C-alpha cells in the first residue's frame, strides 16, 4: 500500500467513525425526547410521513428496527408502499364507465313487475322493448331486486290479499254481523243485524235483524240475497258457525261462492268493518232505541243517506248515487235532516224531496 492509499484509508475510517458517533448521538437524543413525550400516539401530517418514508427507503429493514423510535418499521414500510402506489395510480384519468339505466326505464320495469306478478324477466324485457326501452335481463333483475321485488315464481306464491281483492273487485261482496242494545219495556235486549256490501260500489243491503242468529235463519236470509248479489261471484264472511254448509250451497246455486276468512282477521273485511264503525259513530251511539221497528227505520234512513247523500273519502269524495250533480256553485241551498239532525244533507233549493 503506497502512502497515498494509506492516507485515504485513514481519512475514510475517521469520517465513518465520526458519522457513526453522530448517528449514535442522534439516536440517543431521539430516545430521550421520546421518553419525555407522554405515552400517546403521535400524529403526523402527510408531509411528515412523506419525509420519513423517503429517508427510510435507503435503510435496510433490520437497521430500521434498531433506530426507529417515532413509529415502527412496519409503519414506515407501509408509508413507502403507499407512496409507490400513488405513482402508478391512474384513477384520476379513469372514465365514467358504462352509463347507468335512466330513471324512467327503472320506473317502468318496477311498474310492470308490480302490476303483473306473473311476468318474468323476459316478458318484462319484451314489453319494455315494445315501448322503446332496450334493457337487458340482468339489468331488469338488478332493478327488481334493488326495489325489493322477487322473481315471478316467488311473486305468484306470495300474492297479497290486496292484489286478490283488486283482481276480483267488481264481483266481490262481503257480509258481517253487528249487535245493537235496545231498551225494551222489560229489559235491555241485544239484537243482531246482518249487512251485505258490494265492495266495488260500496252499496249496502240490510239483510235481516234477529234476536239470536242461527244457522237456519241465515240459510233463510241466503235465499233472499239472490237479487242483491246478482252479478257477484264471491261473498266474504267470517268463521261464525251460523254460516253453514247449507248457506254456501244456497248461494252456490245462485252463482256466488262463499269465502271464509281466516280467524282473527278483521282487516281482511275492512270495508264492512269500517261501514259498521261509521254507522255507530254517526248514528247508533247517539240514539236510545226501544224496539226492533225503531232500529229497522234507523238503519233504513242511514242506508238511504249512505247511498244518496254522503260523500265517501275512499271514492274521492263522491256520492254513490247522488240526487244531483252541481255544474257550479249552488246559490240557494237547503238542508234535509234525518233522525233529528244526526244526518244532514245539503242540496239545491229546487231539488224535490226523496
C-alpha positions in Angstrom: 0.0 0.0 0.0 1.5 3.3 -1.0 1.4 6.3 1.3 -1.4 8.0 -0.6 -3.7 5.0 -0.3 -2.8 4.7 3.4 -3.8 8.3 4.0 -7.1 7.9 2.1 -8.0 4.8 4.2 -7.2 6.7 7.4 -9.4 9.7 6.4 -12.3 7.4 5.3 -12.1 5.5 8.6 -12.1 8.7 10.6 -15.1 10.0 8.6 -17.0 6.8 9.1 -16.3 6.8 12.8 -17.4 10.4 13.0 -20.6 9.7 11.2 -21.3 6.7 13.4 -20.8 8.8 16.5 -23.2 11.4 15.1 -25.8 8.7 14.4 -25.4 7.2 17.8 -25.8 10.6 19.4 -29.0 11.5 17.4 -30.4 8.0 18.1 -29.8 8.6 21.9 -31.3 12.1 21.6 -34.4 10.7 19.9 -34.9 8.1 22.6 -34.5 10.7 25.4 -37.0 13.1 23.6 -39.5 10.2 23.0 -39.3 9.3 26.7 -40.2 12.9 27.6 -43.3 12.9 25.4 -46.5 11.5 27.0 -47.4 7.9 26.1 -49.7 8.9 23.3 -49.9 8.0 19.7 -48.0 10.6 17.6 -50.0 12.3 14.8 -48.0 13.0 11.6 -49.0 15.3 8.7 -48.9 14.0 5.2 -45.7 15.9 4.5 -44.0 14.5 7.6 -44.9 11.0 6.6 -43.5 11.6 3.1 -40.2 12.9 4.5 -39.8 10.0 6.9 -40.7 7.5 4.2 -38.2 8.9 1.7 -35.4 8.8 4.4 -36.2 5.3 5.3 -36.1 3.9 1.7 -32.3 3.7 1.7 -32.1 1.9 5.1 -32.4 -1.8 5.4 -35.3 -3.2 7.5 -33.1 -4.8 10.2 -31.4 -1.4 10.7 -34.7 0.4 10.9 -35.7 -1.8 13.8 -32.7 -0.6 15.7 -33.0 3.1 15.1 -36.8 3.9 14.5 -38.4 5.2 17.7 -41.2 7.5 16.5 -43.0 4.8 14.5 -42.5 1.1 13.9 -40.6 -0.1 10.8 -43.8 -1.8 9.5 -45.5 1.6 9.5 -42.6 3.1 7.6 -42.7 0.3 5.1 -46.5 0.9 4.7 -45.9 4.6 4.0 -43.3 3.7 1.4 -45.6 1.3 -0.3 -48.4 3.9 -0.3 -46.0 6.5 -1.8 -45.0 4.0 -4.6 -48.7 3.1 -5.2 -49.6 6.7 -5.8 -47.0 6.9 -8.5 -48.9 4.2 -10.5 -52.5 5.3 -9.5 -54.5 6.0 -12.7 -57.9 6.6 -11.1 -57.8 10.3 -11.8 -57.6 9.5 -15.6 -60.3 6.8 -15.4 -63.5 7.5 -17.4 -67.1 7.3 -16.1 -67.5 3.7 -17.4 -70.7 2.2 -18.6 -73.7 4.6 -18.3 -76.4 3.6 -15.9 -80.1 2.8 -16.8 -82.1 6.0 -16.7 -84.8 6.5 -14.1 -87.7 6.4 -16.5 -86.7 2.9 -17.6 -86.2 1.8 -14.0 -89.7 3.1 -13.0 -91.2 1.3 -16.0 -89.6 -2.1 -15.0 -90.8 -1.7 -11.4 -94.3 -0.7 -12.6 -94.6 -3.7 -14.9 -93.5 -6.1 -12.2 -95.8 -4.8 -9.6 -98.9 -4.7 -11.8 -98.2 -8.1 -13.4 -97.0 -10.6 -10.7 -96.8 -13.5 -13.2 -94.4 -11.7 -15.6 -90.8 -12.9 -15.7 -87.7 -11.0 -16.7 -88.1 -12.0 -20.4 -91.7 -10.9 -20.6 -90.9 -7.5 -18.9 -87.9 -7.2 -21.4 -90.2 -7.7 -24.3 -92.9 -5.2 -23.2 -90.3 -2.6 -22.3 -88.7 -3.1 -25.8 -92.1 -2.5 -27.5 -92.3 0.7 -25.6 -88.9 1.9 -26.8 -86.8 0.9 -23.8 -83.9 -1.5 -24.5 -82.9 -3.2 -21.2 -81.1 -6.5 -20.6 -82.5 -9.3 -18.5 -79.6 -9.0 -16.0 -80.3 -5.3 -15.7 -84.1 -6.0 -15.1 -83.1 -8.5 -12.4 -80.9 -6.0 -10.6 -83.6 -3.3 -10.8 -86.3 -5.5 -9.3 -84.1 -6.9 -6.6 -83.0 -3.4 -5.6 -86.7 -2.5 -5.4 -87.3 -5.5 -3.2 -89.4 -7.4 -5.8 -88.8 -11.1 -6.0 -88.7 -13.2 -9.3 -92.0 -14.2 -10.8 -92.5 -17.6 -9.1 -92.0 -16.1 -5.6 -94.3 -13.2 -6.5 -97.0 -15.6 -7.6 -96.7 -17.6 -4.4 -96.7 -14.5 -2.3 -99.7 -12.8 -3.9 -101.1 -10.3 -1.4 -104.7 -10.1 -0.2 -104.8 -6.6 -1.7 -103.9 -7.8 -5.2 -106.5 -10.6 -4.9 -109.2 -8.0 -4.0 -108.1 -5.7 -6.8 -108.4 -8.6 -9.3 -111.9 -9.6 -8.2 -113.1 -6.2 -7.0 -116.1 -5.9 -9.3 -117.6 -9.3 -8.5 -117.0 -9.4 -4.8 -119.3 -8.8 -1.8 -118.9 -9.0 1.9 -121.2 -9.7 4.9 -120.9 -9.3 8.6 -123.0 -9.1 11.8 -123.0 -6.4 14.5 -125.1 -6.1 17.6 -127.3 -3.3 19.0 -128.6 -3.0 22.5 -132.4 -2.0 22.6 -134.1 -0.6 25.7 -137.3 -2.6 25.7 -140.1 -2.2 28.3 -138.8 -5.3 30.0 -135.0 -5.0 29.9 -132.1 -4.4 27.6 -132.2 -6.8 24.6 -129.3 -7.4 22.2 -130.3 -7.7 18.6 -128.0 -8.9 15.8 -128.0 -7.2 12.4 -126.7 -8.8 9.2 -125.5 -6.4 6.4 -124.2 -7.2 2.9 -122.0 -4.9 0.8 -120.8 -4.7 -2.8 -117.1 -3.9 -2.4 -116.7 -2.2 -5.7 -119.6 0.2 -5.4 -119.9 0.3 -1.6 -123.7 -0.3 -1.9 -125.1 -2.0 1.3 -128.1 -4.1 1.9 -130.0 -4.7 5.2 -130.3 -8.5 5.1 -132.0 -9.0 8.4 -132.5 -8.3 12.1 -132.9 -11.0 14.7 -132.5 -11.6 18.5 -130.2 -14.6 18.1 -128.9 -15.6 14.7 -129.0 -19.3 14.0 -127.9 -21.4 11.0 -131.5 -21.9 9.9 -132.2 -18.2 10.0 -129.0 -17.3 8.0 -129.9 -20.0 5.5 -133.3 -18.4 5.0 -131.6 -15.0 4.6 -129.4 -16.5 1.9 -132.4 -17.5 -0.1 -133.4 -13.8 -0.3 -129.9 -12.5 -1.3 -130.1 -13.6 -4.9 -131.3 -10.3 -6.1 -128.7 -8.1 -4.3 -125.9 -10.5 -5.2 -126.8 -10.7 -8.8 -123.6 -10.4 -10.9 -121.3 -11.1 -7.9 -119.1 -14.2 -7.7 -117.7 -14.2 -4.2 -119.1 -13.4 -0.8 -116.6 -12.9 2.1 -117.7 -13.7 5.6 -116.1 -14.6 9.0 -115.9 -18.0 10.6 -119.1 -17.7 12.6 -120.9 -21.2 12.9 -124.1 -19.6 11.6 -122.6 -19.6 8.1 -123.3 -23.2 7.4 -122.6 -25.5 4.5 -126.2 -25.2 3.5 -125.8 -21.4 3.3 -122.9 -21.9 0.9 -124.9 -24.4 -1.1 -127.8 -22.0 -1.5 -125.6 -19.2 -2.7 -123.6 -21.5 -4.9 -126.8 -22.3 -6.7 -127.1 -18.5 -7.5 -123.5 -18.5 -8.9 -121.9 -17.0 -5.7 -119.1 -18.8 -3.9 -118.6 -18.1 -0.2 -115.1 -17.3 1.0 -114.5 -17.9 4.7 -111.9 -15.5 6.1 -109.1 -16.7 8.4 -109.6 -16.5 12.2 -108.9 -13.2 14.0 -108.5 -11.2 10.7 -111.0 -8.3 10.7 -108.7 -6.3 8.4 -109.5 -8.8 5.6 -113.1 -7.5 5.7 -112.1 -3.9 6.3 -114.8 -2.2 4.2 -117.6 -3.9 6.0 -116.0 -3.2 9.4 -115.5 0.4 8.5 -119.1 0.8 7.5 -120.3 -0.6 10.8 -117.9 1.8 12.7 -119.3 4.7 10.7 -122.9 3.6 11.5 -122.1 3.6 15.2 -120.2 6.9 15.2 -122.7 8.8 13.1 -125.9 7.3 14.3 -126.4 4.5 16.8 -124.1 5.9 19.5 -126.4 9.0 19.7 -129.7 7.2 19.9 -131.6 5.2 22.5 -133.7 2.7 20.5 -136.7 0.9 22.2 -138.0 -1.5 19.6 -137.0 -3.6 16.6 -139.1 -1.4 14.4 -137.2 1.7 15.5 -133.9 0.0 14.8 -135.1 -1.0 11.3 -136.3 2.5 10.5 -133.0 4.0 11.7 -130.9 1.6 9.6 -133.1 2.3 6.6 -132.6 6.0 7.0 -128.8 5.6 7.4 -128.6 3.3 4.3 -130.5 5.9 2.3 -128.2 8.6 3.5 -125.2 6.4 2.8 -126.2 5.7 -0.8 -127.5 9.1 -2.0 -126.3 11.8 0.3 -122.9 11.0 1.9 -119.6 11.7 0.2 -117.1 8.8 0.6 -113.4 9.6 1.1 -112.4 6.2 -0.3 -114.2 7.1 -3.6 -112.6 10.6 -4.0 -115.5 12.2 -2.0 -118.1 11.1 -4.5 -121.6 10.1 -3.6 -122.6 6.5 -4.6 -125.9 7.5 -6.3 -126.3 11.3 -6.0 -129.7 13.1 -6.3 -128.0 15.9 -8.2 -124.7 16.9 -9.8 -123.8 20.5 -9.4 -122.2 22.1 -12.5 -121.1 25.1 -10.5 -121.6 26.8 -7.1 -125.2 26.4 -5.9 -126.8 29.8 -5.0 -129.8 28.6 -3.0 -129.1 25.7 -0.6 -131.5 23.7 1.6 -130.7 21.2 4.3 -132.5 17.9 4.6 -132.3 16.5 8.2 -132.6 12.8 9.1 -133.0 11.3 12.5 -133.5 14.7 14.3 -130.4 16.3 12.6 -127.9 13.5 13.1 -127.7 13.1 9.3 -127.7 16.3 7.3 -127.8 16.6 3.6 -127.4 19.9 1.7 -128.9 20.3 -1.8 -130.2 22.9 -4.2 -133.5 24.6 -3.3 -135.3 23.2 -6.3 -134.5 19.6 -5.6 -137.6 17.6 -4.7 -137.6 15.7 -1.5 -136.9 11.9 -1.9 
